[in-house]
C-alpha cells in the first residue's frame, strides 16, 4: 500500500475519532517498553543534559535471506508491511517518545536483495521491497538523528541506540540478539556521565515492569493496555492514540517522499503534529481544518493521495 494512502486512511480514522467518547489507541508498543520509558524519564530529568545527537542502528529479521511462509507477504511493499513501516515505525515511535519528533529528514531506501527463500518450502520468491533504510534528520530540539535499518540478522550490531548529551551519554541495546526489535526485546540501558570512562549498565527500577519482567513477548502490549486503563480511569493521555498514529504515518510518508525525490523533507514545526506542516521545497502538506491537502508551490494543486 502506498504511504500516501496509508496516511490518508490514518487521517480518516483519526478524524472519525474526534468528538467521540471513549479511548482509542494504536499499537506502537515500543513506547510502553519499560526500558524506553526509563530512558524517556532520564532524558526528561536532564540526566544527559542537553541532547547533542542520537544514533540508531536496527535490524529487520523478516527482510533477510530467508522468510517464513506466514511473513512472505511482507516481501512486497504493496502489502503495506515493510522494513520502514514495521521496524522503522516502532523505532521512530520510540525516538519520538524519548526525544521528541523529527523536524526534517532526508532518506535513502534501497533494495539490495532480489529474491528470498521461504523457510518451510525452500521456494525462492521475489523480493519487491527495500531491505535497507538510511535516514538523517533533525529533531524538534535541534539535535541531529541518524538511523540505519538493515534487513536480516547481520553479524555484529543488531540494535544500538545512542543518545549523546552535554552531561552524559546513554546506550540502549537488545538483550535478545535473535529478536533485536525495540518493540519486543528486553533492552539493556547503559550510561556514562561527563568525566567518566566507558559505560555502566543502569538498574531499572522494578516499578517500570509491573510484574511483567518474564513476559517477554507480551509485556509491551500489556503495557499499552495498562496505559489505556490509566487514561480511562484518570482522564490522562498516556497511551498512544490515533493522532499519534497520524503523526507517525506522516513521518513515514515524509521519509518515503525524501527517498523518492532526493529532497530533504521537513516534518513537524509545532507541538501539535495534527496542525503542523510537511515541506520538501516543492510540496506543502497540511491537515489544518481537518483536511489533507497537497499543493505545489507556485503551481496548480495535485492529488492529496500520491501513490
Helices and strands as residue ranges (DSSP letters): H 3-17, G 29-32, H 34-44, E 51-60, G 61-63, E 66-67, G 69-75, G 77-79, I 83-88, H 89-99, E 102-110, E 115-118, E 124-126, E 132-139, E 144-151, E 160-165, E 168-174, G 177-179, E 187-193, E 200-201, G 206-208, H 219-234, H 242-261, E 265-266, G 273-275, E 277-279, E 283-286, G 288-290, E 293-296
